[in-house]
Amino acid sequence: MAGLVFGDPHPLGLPSHEYSHPVQILGSGTFGKVYLCCRRTPRHSGQPLNGNPADPYQDQDSLQLSEWVAVKIYKPVIQCELRYLEYLKREAVNQRRLNHEHVIGFKQVGLTTDLRLYLTLEYADSGSLKQWLEVRGGSLPESTARWFCQQLVYGLAYCHAHGVFNRDIKPANLLLHSNRDGPHRLDQPLLKVADFGLCKSSKDSAPKSRVGSPHYMAPEVFTGEPYDGRKADVFSCGVVLYQMVFGALPFNRTLDGRPLDFNRNFREIQDNVRREIWPQLLPTHPHQHQCDQRHTHPQQQPSASGTAATAVGANGSGGAAAAAAAALPAVPSASLLNLLHGVLRYDPDQRLTLLEVMHHPWYREGLTDEAYAQVLSVGSGVDQRPPPPSSQSVELIEAEFCRIMQHCAARQQEAAPQAIDEEFHCYS
């Protein structure tokens, strides 16, 4: 593809024979930045070429495949606290273990030439659910919200079945990828759970850290006491579902409609959560477009796995039917409200599990028997697909992180006396 540059020196310090120079910045945060690059990898025996004409580069002669990837580059490891490195190790190891169509895929982890950790992940080409909502007025038709919710629950149930709790479910961390390939071309993108930087494994101690995004965190996370990471993820899913349908957060208002700010009105918001009064706080004029079962035959609904969806474009993204549906008043279905009651419970012991969500009629609607059986196999722990192919095993990643952390600890111990000596001389 014209415009791609491979070669030394690589501006990010990545292996120049493997990674193109960055094409664009996809995002940034306190951890560092995420770049879009093209990555060349050897073709495995019998592996076919991807026929997507948008693929950046395919070399038949050298038997190499090229793909777009998202590369997260962190600050130099010598500047990282050991606790921060432990989070990075947990993110890399758990991403390596997961292999599911609704979870962002692992590609590689390594060190740049200037000793920055980088994590290479599958690239999702349609942005995030947060961006998707923003350009659509903040909310979606109930049928479209179901489409995304089915995929979110499906992917997250797979993570839980492998002992991984995300702990930071929110629209910004749910990435979307166009579904133009394969036998079922859909107008709606596929959803993929991403960002495992705050994840916790069932092999670790019970979660008790107050981590996540406050607007989406379960109430028990704020206590500082041990909690069930699975139930905390369910609550976050409930907030995301509510936001998709109603274009607002469920607890951030007073009964008279006054908005509440999380930093200034934390106690009031938590009181709303404890009292479970979100049904009384429903927006008077939600931006939801009415496009439910009255306009769409259930068998035409998209499935969570993408295998049973054939008519999304006819019911959710254009045409006369969609325009007519948009003019109708928004009335959330009783089944949806019942599901929200189950996932937004204050008491985690009374909150639905993901498997119970999968058995709920609202979630089940529109899925073929085949697709639904596939979803349930993940929720019940039957689906035990192997990790994705990679030259880096979990054991190799853990050993490399152990070496890096030992090196950093030694360097920091060496630097400490020097810093004290410099401070002393400042006052002498």
Secondary structure, 3 states (H helix, E strand, C coil): CCCCCCCCCCCCCCCCCCECCCCEEEEEECCEEEEEEEEEEECCCCCCCCCCCCCCCEECCCCEEEEEEEEEEEEEHHHCCHHHHHHHHHHHHHHHHCCCCCECCEEEEEECCCCEEEEEEECCCCCEHHHHHHCCCCCCCHHHHHHHHHHHHHHHHHHHHCCEECCCCCHHHEEEECCCCCCCCCCCCEEEECCCCCCEECCCCCCCCCCCCHHHCCHHHHHCCCCCHHHHHHHHHHHHHHHHHHCCCCCCECCCCCECCCCCCHHHHHHHHHHCCHHHHCCCCCCCCCCCCCCCCHHHCCCCCCCCCCCHHHHHCCHHHHHHHHCCCCCCCHHHHHHHHHHCCCCCCCCCCHHHHHCCHHHHCCCCHHHHHHHHHHHCCCCCCCCCCCCCCHHHHHHHHHHHHHHHHHHHHHHHHHHHHHHHHHCC
